[in-house]
Amino acid sequence: MSLGELGFDHWFHERLTERGGHDSNMARITRVDRGRYRVRNEQKEIRAELMGKFLYAAESSEDVPCVGDWVFVEYHNDGTLALIQDLLPRKTFLRRKTAGKKIEYQLIAANIDTAFIIQSCDLDFNLRRMERYLVMVKEGNIEPIILLSKSDLVDAADLERMISGIRHSHIDARIIAFSNTTGMGRDSVQQVLEKSKTYCLLGSSGVGKTTLLNKFIGREEFETNPVRDKDSRGRHTTARRQLIVLENGALLIDTPGLRELGMIGVSTSIDDSFSEIIELSGRCRFKDCSHKNEVGCAILTAIEKGELDEDRFRSYLKLKKESEYHQMSYVEKRRKDKEFGRMVKSIMKPKKKR
């Protein structure tokens, strides 16, 4: 395969020229599994390792390669091992706050053209979670497409109500309903896939991501587990992040189910995702309107008239508050890390002189 077939387009060529690099040194990260890497070049896919600069100089997870990244490599052992030397800038990215209390970014994948946000039509369907996925995708400048899986579990009226609920929430992304069991709608999903474009599957465990991937491949390549009856949730079958080349030349990244979708510093993306709320707030009588009980509040008026869903407005406020809080914590953490680093250097300098 050529680099172009692997997604290396004009944008990346410009970044490579700026760095003074050469195509022969480029490869794409195709797999990350607990710190182990695989890369693909024009000839084959091989094992890869990070050079010391990544291990010792990286200040955060964003400085380390992830699936979908383009990297400069040096080949060893007759071309069976690649040492990753450097990283090309990312055109797009997917990231979230790390799970738990730690305030840090976690990169999921990079250089994605379209993200399939998958929710199933059973107990997994959740508009508030969908909004979080959309904010995350828009922050990384990725086009979203919403896939409603397991559509065979609901009748046509229920499915239409779900789609209407999405549209009522001012979510304008393309929506495709499909079923892995009956095959309904799967052709519509497959028609989206274009040669040399990179796609990503996002969604909770048990929504059918890996099953859909196996259908695209045409064989049971990846393991799937049954979901629990009580809540329709699945176990984490996918533990790795991996880029797969499909038969039609499209590139697809499968990711583990994300149980937490914490936000850091995504206020702009939140405003873009909730643009109707931003537009309404501009019509309020007072510029500093808190949208709680003021006379002439356009948002409260819209809620009263049924023009704005109150749960969506609450979701907007919650996401803004969470993002801003984590951003302050993250900035403070980075400041303390830098201060600690300077202190260590100041202590080490006298020792070096002795």
N, C-alpha and C positions, 0 to 999 in steps of 0.2 A: 504493500500500500504506500502511496505517496503521502507526504506530510499534509498536503491539501486534503486528501481523503480522510485524514485523521482530524481535520478541523483547523489546520494551520492556514488561516486566510490572510487577506491583505493587511488587516490590522496588526496581526502578529509579525508579519514581514517587516512592517514599519518599526515595530519595537526592537526586532532583531537587528535591523540596520542601525538604529540609534546606539545599540550596544556594541556594534562592530563584530557581531558574531557570524557564524556560518551555519547553513542548514544541516550540515553533516554532524554537528554537535547537538542537534535538537532531538528531544524525545518527549513523549507525553506520559504523564503518570496515569496508569490504568488501574492500579490497585493499591490500597493502603489497608493493612490489617495488623493492628497492634504494633505499629512502628516498622513493619516490613513493607517494602515497596516493590512494585513491578512497573516497568516503563515499556513503551512501544515506540519503535522507530520505523523506518521504511521497510526494513527487512523482517523483523520479528519482535516478540515480546520477551524481555529478559528480567532477571532479578536486579534490583538496584539498592544502593546504600547511600546514606547521606554522608557527605564529607564533614570534617570537623567544624567548619564555619557555621553550619546549621546547628550542630549539637551544642556549641559553646557560645555562639554570638546571637542566637535568636532570642529576642526579648519577649516574644509572645508566640502563640500558635499560628498567627497570621504570617510569621516570617518563615514558616516551615511548609514545604510542598504538601498539597492535598490532591485528591483524585481530580483529574481534568487539567491540572497545571501543565504548562510547557516549561521544560527545564533544560539547562546546559549540562551535558554529561561527558564523562571521559570513560572510554571502554578499556576493560582489562580481561585477563583470562581468555584470550582469543575471542573477545566479543561476547562472552557469556555473562559478564558482570558490568554494570554501569555505576560509576560514582557520580552522584548528583552534585554539581559544582555551584550552580546558581539558578535563579528563578526569573522567568520573564514576567513582566507586569500582567495582571489579570484583567481581562476585558469585563467579565462578570463574576459574581461570587455568591455563594450561599453561606451564611454564618448565623449563629445564634449565641446567646449567653450559655456558658457551660452549665450543665445540670447541677442542681444543688445550690449551696450558698456561695460558692466561689464566683467572684465577679471577674470574668474573663471571657473573651471571644472564643468560640469554637468554630473553625472552618469545616464545612461539610463537603463542599465540592466547588470547582471553579470552571470558568469559561463555558458556561451553559447557555444555550440559546433559548430553550423553552423548558419550563418546569411543569410537570403534570402533578397537580395537587389532587390527591385521591381521597375521597371519603365514600364510605359505603352507605347504602340506603337503609341499613338497619340501625341498630343502636349507636353506631359510630357517628352518624350525621350530626354535625354541630357547627352552626354558623359562626359562633365566636372563635372556635379553633380555626375555621377557614379564614377568618379575617387575619388571624395571627400569621398563618402561612402566607397570605397575600402581602402583608407588610414585609415579611422576611424576603420574599421573592422580589418585590419592587425595590427594596433597598439595594439589592445586588444587580439592578437593571436587567432582570430576566423577564421574559414574557410568560405570564401564567395561563394555563389551561386547566379548568376544573373537570375532573373525571368522577362521575358518580357510579361506583361499582355495585355489584349485587343488585342491579335493578330488577332482576327476576323475583326478588323477595317482596316487592311492593306492586300494587296495581297502578294502572296508568294515572288515576286521579291523585294518588299519594305522590307519585313521581312528579307530576305537574305542580303540586303544592310545594314540594321541595325546591323546584326550579324557580317558582314564583317567589318563594321566600328569599332566595339568593338575589334575584333581580330587585325585590323590594328593599333589600339592603344596599342597593346602589353598587352591586358588584357586577361589572360589565365584562368580565373575562368570558371567553368561550366556554360553554358547558357541553360535555358529551356524557351521556348515560350509557353504560355497557354492562354486560354480564359475562364473567369467565365461564359460567356453567352452560348457558345457552348459546353464547357467542354473539348475542344481540349487541350491536353498537361497536363491536371490537374492530370491524373494518374501518369505521369512522376514525377510530383512534390511530389505526395503522396508516391511514391516508395522510395524517399529519406529519409522519416521519419522513424527513428528507435526507438524502445522501449528504454526508460530511457535516451535518448539523448535529449538535449535542443536546440531548434531552436528559431530564432527571425525574425520577419517581419519588414523590414525597407523600407521606401519610403515616398514620398510626399503624402499629402491628395488627395484622389480621384483615386489612382492607383489600388485599389481593394484589399487592405490588409484585411480589415474586411470581405469583401464578400468571399474571399478565406478561411478565418478562419471559417466562417459559413458553407461553403461547407465541410470543414474537419469535423466539428462537426456533420453535417447532419441536422441542423435546424437553423432558423434565431435567434440565441442567442443574437447577438450583432447588434445594430442599424447601418444602413448605410444611407448616404445621397447622392442625385444625384450631379453630377459634373456640373460646369458652362459650357455652350456651348462655350463662347468666348475664354476660355483658358484651358478647360479640367481640371480645378482645383476643388478640393472638399473642403468642410468645415471640420473642425476638429471634426469628429464623435467620435473618440477614445480620451478620455481625461485622461484615467488612463493607467497605465502599469500593465499588468496582465499575470500571467502564468497559462496556461490551460493544463490539461491532456487530450490528445486525446484518442479515443477508442482503438487505437493500442498500447497505452502506451507511445507514444512520447510526449514530453513536448514542448509547443509552447508559446512564449511570443509575445503578440501584443503590439505595441507602437503607440503613437500619430504620425501623420505626422510631419516631421522635416522641417521647412521652412529655418532654418539657420544651416549651418554645419561648424561653425568656428573651426579653428585648433589651438592647443597650444602644442608646444614642440613635434611635431611628425616628426621631420626631418628624423629619421631612417626609419620610416614607409613610408614616402614619397619616399625616395631613393629606398626602396624595391618595391614600386608600380610602379616606373619609372626606373626600373633597366636598360633598354636599353639606357637611357640617361646617366646614371652613367657609363655604359660600354663605350659609345662613348666618353665621356669627358676624359676618360683615354687614348684615342688615340690622343688627341690634341697635337700639336707640342710644346706648352708651358704649363707648369704645372699650371701657374696662369691664364690660358686663361679665359677671361670673356664671351666668346661665342657671341661677338657682331660684331667685324670686323677683328679679327686677321687672318693672313695668317696661314694656316695649322690647322684651327679649324675643328675638325671632326664632330661636331654637325651642324655647318653651311653647311658643305659639304653634310651631310646626308639630310638636309632639301632641299638643291638645287637639289639633285638627286631624291627626293620624297621618300626616305627611312625612313624619320622621319617627322611626321605631325607637322607643325609649331604651330598649335593651342595647340597641346599636350605639346610641349616644353614651350609655354607661360603659360599653366596651371601649369606645374611643377614649373616654376619660381615664379608664383603668390602664390602657396601653400607654398613654402619654405619661401618666404618673410613674408607671413602672420603668419606662425607658429613661426618663429624666433622672430618677433615683439611681438606677444602675449606672448611668453615665457619670454622675457625680462620684459614685463609689469607685468606678473604674479609673477616672482621672486622678482621684486621690491615691489609689493604689499605685498607679504608674509613677506619681510624684514621689511616693515613699520608696519605691523600688530604685529610682534614679538616685535619691539621696543616699540610700544604703550602698549602692554601687560606688558612688563618689567617696563615701567613708572608707570602704574596703580598699580602694585605690590609694587613698591618702595614708592608710596604715601600712600598705605593702611597699610603698616607695622608699621609706627609710630603711626597710629590711634589705631591699635590693642594693642600696648604696653600701651597706655593711658587707 
